[in-house]
Amino acid sequence: MLASIPTEHGLYLAAALFLLGLIGVLVRRNLIFMLLSLEIMLNATGLAFIVAGARWGEPEGQIMFMLILAVAAAEVAVALALILLIYRRFGTLDADRISGMRG
Amino acid sequence: MEITFYIAAIIAVVSTIMVITRLNAVHALLYLIVSLLAVALIFFLLGAPFAAALEVIIYAGAIMVLFVFVIMMLNLGKESVAQENRWFTPYLWLGPGILSFVLLIELVYLLATDSSALSSAEMITPQQVGVALFGPYLLAVELAAMLLLTGLVGAYHLGREEPEEKP
């Protein structure tokens, strides 16, 4: 009793989520929110892979999704450590206040 | 049966919009967890139950708990909310937002003109995924293991307290 969902509709959803994440990265100035928007974009990419895997009935889509999951986990660990470091060193998470270089 | 997909899709989009417009970080996290759960339901509907379980356990569970811990450690508070509110003015993001919207319309048009292919949604069992993962894709598993170890070491090195500088 599986639903037969049109492939385009799944891709529309993935594209909409990806664009929302992109808009989040562009709009927000807090580093935590920019990282959350990056997570939304990665998740939308995984959704596109799962939709493609369901379209052709192959397990490769889910394997790519797992690799994206591993990349997201490693990226979040390193990025959150960087955010802690930035907050300790600059006392702010405003991406505009820390964008200047000390050169 | 198909209506569940559209309801879950609407929930995912609405909660994601709420994520990128909240000013309080914890509220945004709660909405993002709702969005991830909706996407997990969609994975299940598309015949990928293993991916749905991984989405709930790793994304909605582990990664979001990491975010909550860091937000609690930072304790951003009221002045951060006020600062985000000041930056949330339209003139900064109106241009990129409109361009992205045009791109979305273009993509929808391109996909809608060729609407012949329907997904023959058949269940892909975790056994199939595991056989493929440890057969032809064994090298990818090794690479993912190396990547995760690198992330662990890097996060530990970056996140430790800096030693006091000697005068």
Interface residues (C-beta under 8 A of the other chain):
Chain A: M1 L2 A3 S4 I5 P6 T7 E8 H9 G10 L11 Y12 L13 A15 A16 L17 L19 L20 G21 L22 I23 G24 L26 V27 R28 R29 N30 I32 F33 L35 L36 S37 E39 I40 N43 G46 L47 I50 V51 G53 A54 R55 G57 E58 P59 E60 G61 Q62 I63 F65 M66 L67 L69 A70 V71 A72 A73 A74 E75 V76 A77 V78 L80 A81 L82 I83 L84 L85 Y87 R88 L93 D94 D96
Chain B: M1 E2 T4 F5 Y6 A9 A12 V13 T16 I17 V19 I20 A25 A28 L29 L32 S35 L36 V39 I42 F43 L45 L46 G47 A48 F50 A51 L54 E55 I58 Y59 A62 I63 L66 F67 V70 I71 M73 L74 L76 S80 Q83 E84 W87 F88 L92 W93 P96 G97 S100 F101 L103 L104 L107 V108 L111 A112 S115 A117 L118 S119 S120 A121 E122 M123 I124 Q128 V129 V131 A132 L133 Y137 A140 A144 L147 L148 T150 G151 L152 G154 A155 Y156 H157 L158 G159 E162
